[in-house]
Amino acid sequence: MDISVGAGLIAVGAGIAVLTGLMTGIGQGNAAGKAVEAVGRNPEAENKIRAMLILGDAIAETCAIYGMLIAFLLIFVFPGIVK
């Protein structure tokens, strides 16, 4: 089996792109923790805090989806080009 340097670099790039999901998970966990603290301090604002948390998590999740898309493109589309 002959593996080129280009294919190896594509695999490394895909691995780095997948790391966006890890960082997104850390950020969303931090945001959820802060939201729970905010509700504990101000229970009357629970609905506003929940809405902001869901909006922020949705925006952060797009970064993970883009990273996954880049990883899929690198793995499935570009190896045919690098031969």
N, C-alpha and C positions, 0 to 999 in steps of 0.2 A: 504494500500500500504506500503510495507516494503522496505525501502531504506537503503542500507548498507553504512558503512563509506567509503569503497573502491569506491563505485559509486560516492559518494560526492567528494572524492579526485580526481577522474577522471574528474569530471566536473570542478573543480578548475584548474586542469592542462590544460584542453582544453581552458579555459578562458585565462590563462596566455599565452598559445601558440598563441592565436588570437591577443594578444597585439603586436606581431611582425609586424602585418599589420599597426598598429597605428604608431609605431616607424619608419617604412619604409616610410610612408606618410610624416611624419615630415622631415625626411632626404631628400626625393626627393623634397619637397617644398623648403627646404633650398638650395639645389643644383641648382634648377631652378632659384631661386632669384639671386644667385651668377653668374649664366650664363648670365642672363639678364644684370647684372651690368658689366660683362666682355665685352659683346657685345657693351654696351654703351660707354665703354672706348676705345675699339679697334674694330670698325665695320669691318675692313678688315679680321679679324680672325673669322668671324661668322661661317663659315663652319666647321672649326676645333673645335670651342667651342661647336657647336651643336653635332658633332660626339662624343666628349668626354662626353657630357651630356647624350646622348642616351645610350652610353656604360655603364656609371656609374649607370644610372637608371635601366638598364636591370640587372646589377649585384645586385643592392640593392633589386630589386623586387623578386629575387630568395629567399631571406630571408623570405619575406612575404609568398611566395608560400610554402616554407618548413614549416612555422608555421601553415598555413592552413592545410597542409597535416597531420601534427602531431595532430592537433585538430580533424580532421576527423577520424584519426585512434583511438584516445582516445575515441571519442564518439561512433563510430559504431563498432569497433572491440573488444576493451577491456571490455565493460560491460558484455559480455557473459562469460568472463573468471573469473570475480570477484564475482561470486555468491556463 
